[in-house]
Amino acid sequence: MTDKIKDTGEEPLVQKKEEFLQIFKKGAEFTQELLKENERLRYKLAQLEESTGSLPGDSSGSDEKLRRKIEDLQAEIENLTVAFKKVESENTDFASRYVDIEEENNNLANLYIASYQLHSTLDFSEVLQIIMEIIINLIGAEVFAVLLLDETSHCLLPVATEGITEEEVPEIKVGDGVIGGVLKSSESYFTQDLSSKGDVDPLDPLVCIPLTIKDQVIGVIVIYKLLMQKEKFRDVDYELFTLLAGHAATAIFAARLYSESERKLSTIQGFIGLLTK
């Protein structure tokens, strides 16, 4: 099992998320203006109803002017009532849409933060920690593993785990079971039933996401168990899976290349140092 995820600059990233969300605050201000207009119409309607109620009735019909005044006020009340109901309906619709937009904006901010984090370092261990942080905090996974394809054995080997040890995750060959099938087909796998929360089977994940660069799969992310409050996947979860499939793969690939180049450079420099002694 990997160590606890260390600080990856959470405060600056939270600040970036807040700045990103400021773009969408105008929707809230627009909704507030509609609510104020709603209250103004309510007040006007109450005034008209009060003034109409205070006028004396004219059962004899002798005061034609007063009768017309009452009829005009009643007609105005009816018109305002219709307008009020229309605005109230629009307010309800806008409020509902605002909640949806606010949630979508928050999801977009999370995707932005996740993408930013993945490409913020070339250190291989830090990249793995960031991937695990995204899976835990944004997807809500409790037990999962990151497996990379070993070029020598052509098998998937665990490089990071949470809730399960690396020894518990077996080597998996191309085409073997669900995970090997994802490695072969490059197609993500999602179970149809998230209600099952029994014992973890390393060969039977809830989700398996290929880490793909162009048409080459360099590894997979397997999720075995979700947090208790997680009952189903949302649209943003699938967007995060898509992001991980591409961006996480690129970040891992770049970090590994950088690590290898650093080792080679160190070896060359050591060799040159021996020759120049």
N, C-alpha and C positions, 0 to 999 in steps of 0.2 A: 504494500500500500504506500502511496506517496505521502510525503510529509505534508503538513498543513500549508496551504497556499500562502505565500508571503505577500507583502505589500507590493502592488504593481502600480502605485500611483493613483489610488482610488479617489483622493480628494480632487486632483486636477481633472480626472475623468468625470466625476460628478458635476464639477463646475462646467465642463464642456456640455454635458447633458442639459444642464439648466439653461445655458446660453442657447442651445439648439432648440429648446422648447419655447423660448421667448418669441420665436417666429410665429407661433400659432396662438398667441394670447389674444389676438384681435377677435377671434371667434367668441371668446368669453365676453369681451366688451360689447360685441354686437348683441349677444343674448341678453345682457344686462339692460341695454337700451330698449329692447323689445319688452322686457318685464316692466320697465318704467312706464312705457306707453300703455301697457295693459292696466297698470294702476291708475293712470290718468283717465282712461275710459271708464273704469269702475267708478271713480269719483264723480265724473260728469253724469253718468247714469243715475247715481244715487241722488245727485242734486235735482235732476229732472223729475225723478219719481217723487221726491219730497215736495217740489213746487207744484206738481200735478195733484198730489194728495191734499195740498193745502187749499186748493181752489174749491169754492162751493159748487155743488151740483145744480143743474138747471133742468129739473124734471119738467117744468112747464114749457120750456123751449122759448120763453119770451126774450131772453138775452142772447141773441144770435151771435154777437161778437164774442161773448165769453165762451159760447159753445165751440166756435171755430178755434179759439185760442186753445181750448182743451184738446180738440182733435189734432191741431198742429203739434202740440206737445206730445201727445200720445204717438203720433206718427214718427216724431223725432226719436222718442224713446225706442220704438220698434226698430228704427234704422240703426241706432246706436247699439241696441242689443244684438242685432245681426252682425254689425261690425266688430263688437266686442267678442262674440263667439268665434268669429273668423280669426281675429288676432290671437285669442286664447288657444285656438287649435294650432295656429302657426307657431306660437310660443312653445307649445308642448312638442311639436315636431322639431323645432330648432334645438330645444333642450336635449331631446333624444339624440339628434344628430351631433350635437356638441359633445355629448358623452362618448359617442362612437369615435368622433374625430380626435378627442383628447386621448382616448386609449390608443388609437392608431398612431398619433404623434409620439406617444410614449414608447410604443413598439419601434417606431422608426429611430427614435433616439437610442434605444437599446441596441438596435442593429448597427447604428453608426458607432457607438461606443465599442461594441464587440469587434467591428472591423478595424477601428483605430487601434485597439489593444493588440490585436493579432499581428499588426505590422509595426509595432512600436519597438521591437527588439529583434536582434539576430542571435540571441543566446538560446540554444536549443532547450535547455531546462526551463527557462522562463516562458518560452512559447508553449511548452506542454502545460505549465502551471496556468497560463492564461486560458488555454482551451478548457482545462478542467474547471476553472472559475466560471466560464461562460456556461458550461453544461450544468453546473450546480445551481448558479444564481438565476440564470435566464430561462433554462429549460426545466429545471426542477428535478434533476436526476439524483438518486441516492446511491445507487450502485452502478458503476460503469467502468469501461476500460478503453484505452487507446492502444491499438495494435498497428505496428508497421511491418511492411513486407521486407523480409530479409533476403538480400540479393543472392546470398550463398545457398541457403536451404530452400528458397522460394516458398517459405511459410510465413504466416503472420505470427509475430511475437509481441507480447505486451511490453509497452514502454512506460505506461502510467496507468494506475488504477485507483479507484475510490470505492470503499465498502467491500472490497475483495482484494486478495493478495495476487501478485503476479504469478505465483506458483499455482494458484487455482485456475488460471486461464491457460488452457493447453495450446500447443502449437497447432495451427490450422492451415491445411493445404488448400490450394486453389480448387474450388468446386466441392469441398467437404461441408455438408450441412448448410444451414442458413447463412452463416458468416462466410464460408468459402464460396457460396453461391453469389453473394454480394460482391466479393472480390473478383469473381469471374465475369459477372454481368455488368458491373458498375452501376447497378440499380439499387436504390435505397430499399430497405425492408422495414415495414411497420406492422406490428401485430394488430389484429382486429379487436382484441379484448384487453383493455388496460385494467380491468377489475381484478385480475389475478395478481395476488401479492404473496404468493407462497415462497418456497425456497428458491434461491437463485440457481439456475442451470447455466453454466458458462457457455454451453453450446446452443442455448435457446433464448436469445435476447428479445426484449420488447421492440428494440429499434437497432438497426445496423446501417450506418451511413458510410459510404465509400469516400475516402479522401482522394480526390481526383485532380490531376494536372493534365489538361487537355484530355487525351483518351487513356491516360495511364493512371492506374490505381496504385497509390503508394502505401495505403493502409486503410484502416476502418476505425470508426468509433462505434462501440457496442454499448447499449444501455440495457441493463438487466432489471432495474427497479427504479420507480419514481417515488418522490416524496409522498407522504400520506395524503396531503391536500390536493395532489394532482390526480384528477379523475379522467381527464381527456386532453388530447392535444388541441391547441388553438392554431389559428392561421399563422400567428407569429412564430410558433414553434417550428412549423414546416419551413418558414422563411429562415429561421436560425439554422435549421438542418442544412438547407441549401447553402447558406453562408459558410457553415463549417466545412461542407463538402469541398468547396473551392478555396476559400480564403485560408482555412486552417491548413489545408494541404500545401498551399503556396508558402505559408509562413514556416511550416515544418521543413519543406524542401530547401528554402532559402537558408534557414538556420543550420541545417545539416551541411550544405555546401560551404557556408561560412566557417563552420567548425572544422571541416576537412581542410579547407584552404589555410586556416590558421595553423593546424597541425603540420601541414606540408611546409609552410613557410618557416615554422619553428625548426623543423628537421633540416631544411636547406640551410638556414642560418647557422645551426649547430655544425653541419658538415663543413660549411665555409670557414667557420671559426677554427675547426681542427686543421684545415689545410693551411690557414694563414699563421698558425702558431710556429 
